Amino acid sequence: MNDFQKHLEIMKEKLRATRRAYRDEEFTVVGDLAIKVVEQALEAEAARDRKHLGDHRKRFELAEEIFPGKMFIEMRKLWFIYGDLGYDGTNGNKAERAMRILEEIVQFFEKRWGIEIE
C-alpha cells in the first residue's frame, strides 16, 4: 500500500468514527476526530507528491495553499470548533456545524482526487 492509500484508509476510518460519535452525541470526540480526518486528508494530498508533512504547521501551510479561499476559511472554523468542543463538549449545535464543515471538506477531496471517500 502506498502512502496515499495508507492515509486515505486512515481518513476513511476516522470519518466513520466521527460520524458514529456524532450519532452517539459524543460531541468532544466529534471535534477531535473531525480534525484528524482533515489531517489525514492533508497527509494523503502531500503523499501524492511523495511528501510527508509531520507537523501541524506544515499541514496548516499546505491547507492554505491547496484550499480555495472559502474552503480554507471553513477549515479554520473547524479548528476553532474543535477547540470549543474541548471546553463545551455538550454543545450539539457546534458538533453539527463541525459535521457540516467536515462533509464539505470530504466532498472537496472527493472531487480533487476523483474518488468516492464514503
N, C-alpha and C positions, 0 to 999 in steps of 0.2 A: 504494500500500500504506500503510495507516495504521500508527501507531507500535506498536499492539498486535500487528498481524500481523508487523511487522518483527521485534520482539523474540521472538515465537513462532517464527518461522522460524530465527532465530539460535539459540534454545533447542534446537530440533529438531536442527540441525546439530551443535551441541556435544554433545547427548545421543548422537547416533550415533557421534561421535568418541570419547566417553567409553567407550561400550560396546566399540568396536574396541580402544581402548587396554587395557581390562581383558582382553579376549580375548587380546591380544598380550603380556600381562604387563608392560605399561609402567606400573608402579604409581604413579610420581610424576606421570605425566600424568593418570592417573585422578583423583588428588587435585586437581590444577589444574583440570581440565575439569569435574569434578563441581561445584565452587564456581561456575564460570562458568555452568553450566546453571541453578543456583539464582538467580544474579544476573539472568540474562535473564528467568527466570520472575517475579522481583520487579519488574523493569522493565516487563514486559508487564502485570502487575497494576496498576502505577501508571499506565501508559498508558491503561488502561480509564477512568481518571478524568482523563485528559489532563494527567498529571503526569509529570515526569522526575526521577528520583532522583539519579543522577550521582555519588554517592559512597558508600563503604562504610557510613558511619554512618547515612545515610538509609535504605539498604537494610536494615540491621540493625533499625532502628526500625520500618520497615514490616513486616518479617518478624515481629517481636514482636507487632505489632498484629493481623495477619491470621491467623497460625497459631494453632490451638488449643494449649493447654499442652504436650501430649506432642509434637506436631509441631515446635514451636519448640525444644524440648529436643533432638529428633533433629537438627534443622538445626544447632544449636550443636555437637553431636557431630561432624557432618560438617565443620564448620570446624576443629575440633581434629584430626580425622583428616587433613585437608588439610595441616596443619602437620606432623604426624608423618610423613606420607609424603614431605614435602620433605626430611626428615632420614634417614628409614629407608625409602627407596623400594622396597626389595626385599621389603617386607612384604606378601605376598599376602593374609594374613588381614585386615589393615586396609583394603586395597583392596576386598576382598569386602564388608566391613562398609560401606564408603563406597557401594558399588553398591546394597546393600540399602536404605540410608537414602535414597539418591537416587531409587530406584524408588518408595519411599513418598511422597516429595515430589512426584514426577511424577504419581502417582495422585491426590494431594491436589488438584493444579491441574487435572487432567482433570475431576475431579468438580466443582470450583469453577466451571470455565469451561464445562462441559457439552460437552467435545470430547475426541477421542482424540488424544493427542500423538504416540505411536508405540509 
